Structure formats: C-alpha cells, structure tokens
Amino acid sequence: MICTIITPVGPGHEAVFETSCAPSVEQAKAYNLGPFSEVRHLMMDDTEGKHGRSARRNEAIRMAQEAGSEWVFFLDADDVMTPNAFEAFGRVIAAEPELEVVWGLICTYGEGDEPSLREEQAEQLNSRVDFLSVPPYSAVQIGGFYRTGTVTRFGFDEDMDTGEDYKLYCQLWEHCRCAKRPEIFFVNRRGLHSTGPRAATGRDWSNMTNRLWAEQLKEVEIWANVDPEGDGQGPSRMRVLNPNDLIQMTHLQGKFFEADSLAKLKKLVKSKTPRIVEVGANIGNHVVWYARYLGAERIYPVEPNPEALTILNQNIDANGIRPRIDTRGMGYGAGKNTGTFRTQTDNADNLGATKLVADAEGGIETRTLDELMGDETVDFIKIDAEGMELDVLEGAAGLIARDKPVIWVEVLRENMLGFAQTWCKSAGYRIVDSTPYVHTIDYFAVPKE
C-alpha cells in the first residue's frame, strides 16, 4: 500500500520546505512506515505564484492516483510531519478499516514555541453531525490521511481564495466515512503564510469558513448542550441554525447567553416558583434557563419574530418545559398600546437585535402587557425590546402597580435617564444592580418598599 505526501510550495516557502517540512517526512519514513510499503513525497512547485495551492493539490491528486497511490496526505510547506505519523495511522486504520478519511488532533507551534494541542478542540469526531457541531477552527485541519479515490471525487475548489479546505471537509463528511481520532499526525506552524495567488489571512479563512458552516447548518439539525450549573440534571439542549449568531454562538460554547446577569437574577427573585413574563423571548435562552434553573412555575414568552419563534418552540419542546409555558404572547409584540408593526433585522448574525418598526401593513400586532396578562399574577418581568422598553413599561403600568414584580430591562443609552430617573421615580422602583454593554445597559429594579 502506497501513501503520497502532497506539499504545494508557494512563494516564500522554499527554504522552510527544504529545512523543515521535507526532513520531517524523511524522519517519519525512517521511524516506521506503518501500514504502507512505500511513502512518496510530492513537492508541487508554485514558488513563482502562477497556480495557487488548490490547483497544485488537485494536480498532485491526479498524479498520485495515476501512480497507484492508495492514500494521500496533505502537508503544507510550513508544517512538519510527526515522527510516528504513519505508525499512528496504522493503528487507526487497523481498528477501523472502513474509514476513507482520518484526521488527527490539531497541534500547533509558533516561532520559539513548543508544540501544543489546540484548546477546546474536539478530540474525536464520528459523523457529519459531530463535525458540524464544532467551530471550523476547532474541528480538523488539512493534514490528514485521505483515500486517493475518495478525495479525487471532490478535489479543491480552485476559484476560492480561502476556505477551499473546509468546503472539501464538508463534502467528505457528507458523503464519505470520516473520523477524527486522538492521534497527532502533523504539527501546524502558525504565522508563516505563503504569498501569491489564493493567499489569504487567518481572518479571511475564519470569515469564509463561518459562512460555509452556517450554510451547512441549514441542512443538518444541530443541537448545543448547555450545562452551566453542573447540578446533575443533565444539559439543556439548544437548537443551532446560525453558528455566527451572537446567542447561538454562546450555546455552542456550552454556555447560556448573559450568564452573569442570570446569576444576578437568582439573588433578586425571592419566589421559589416564580411566574415570569419575558418580553423579547427570542429563541428561548432565558426561557429555558428560567424553567430549569430558577424553578419557574409559569413563563409567558412575548415574541413577535416568526424566525425566532420557530427556534423558541423547538427549544421549549427539546427541554421538556412545554407544560410551564403560556403561549398567549407568542406571535405578539408588547407596547404602550395596540399597533401594527413589521420586524427589521439589521444584522443576520444577531437575531436578538430584531426591531419592531411601525407599519400599517406589517402584520405584527403589539398589545399592552396589561391587556395580555389580564388577572395573571407576575413575580418577575424581563424586557428586551430594542428601544421600545419605555413603551412596554407604560403598557404594563397596571400590572406593575398591582404585583410589584422584580424588573430586568435592557435600556438603550438614550433612554437611560428616562428609565433610571423618570420611570423609576414615578413607579416607586429603585435600581439595585446593572450590567453595562456598548450601546445598552441592563438594569435590575425592585419596588422601594
């Protein structure tokens, strides 16, 4: 069985290939060939920058296939093979001979550094779902063992300036038998990028791969496990449709969004089984937390955005909290009176910042909390209304005067004085805590008496 190591050498990489990359392959061959009878190293010259790395890799794949090489390994000119790479691969493929692609752990080093494993990476990946549950940076890298016939089916997109490697990974995980295993096959050198055509920065790569990742998640159902408390009841499950969304990104990190503010809330809500109104429930980050970690008896989500409502309902059902949810406010906005609005999302990666814009043809209706809640008693109100917070409070005047709930409200900076001085004074509330952000501030307020 033959393996071909493929290394495109672009402008500025001649010396590092000769002094570091090529010797590392020879060292690995001398140490142990693993399952291979022969290992060839194919240097694809692009030192004048006429081709681009994808074109050079594709040509090398064709050459390897024509020469009868069953496996290929992609090793960049600034990276090094580990001495036991072939031996380690041999252990994996002997145990799982059906695999078509095998990646190892991401190991990196910089100038003067010792090699180290990338933190927060997945140690093992077994399926497309596993692969897409991990940010591209923490999933796999180009260095891996690929069956030649398998990678020939797809190749590298030569029209892409960057991210063509991740596009290939996505195709392989969708159509082939792939795995990542806790072995180290190569070490990635940081900060020594090639120049010439198709050259790109790390930031360029991240931007492109995050876009490709988001496109993949339209096809595959991915759930993040969020377990902030470690209380033994198991993690919460939160649906991820856009990994670049501010809140969903936090879920992928295993955390609840605004975890610090949620911790503050635990000290303020005195009821052991509170009844909660959540204005601007979005996809349910707070709703799920209230049910699982605050012991909420009843939750009244108010959310007008159809896109957010879809995910909100999925998260409610996935966490088994449907019996605690009152749906009267789902599909409505909250304001100071009845009105008709449309939603406006200025940033597709921040669904929680969706605003309501007055529009007689908009199709979104707002109601006052006084009207929505009627005689229902409330212990706590959370308001995230993207600039309409004072209107929401005005429309809840009767409810607040009657039940005197704890209030957590996100306030735009231009509304700070209106809330902190005018509203609090007239409603008989005092601010007991706050969390500042760039454009807003979260206030926690309780009745004065």
Protein Blocks (a to p, Z undefined) as FASTA:
>chain_A
ZZdddddddehilmmmmmmmmmmmmmmmmmogojafbdcdddddfklopnopklmmmmmm
mmmmmnopabdcdddfkbccdfklmmmmmmmmmmmmmbmbdcdddddddehiacdddehi
afbdcbfklmmmpcfklmccfbdcddfklmmmnopafkbfghklmmmmmmmmmmmccddd
dddfbdcdehiacedehiacfklmmmmmmmmmmmmmmmpccdddddfkononopaddddf
blkbmklmmmmnopaehklmmmmmmmmmmbfbdcdddehklnommmmmmmmmnopabdcd
ddfblklmmmmmmmmmmnopmmmpcfklgopacdfbdcddddddfblklmklpccdddfk
nopacddfklmnmmaccfbdcddeehplmmmmmmmmmmmmmnopacdddddfklmmmmmm
mmmmmnopacfbdcddfkbccdddddfZZ
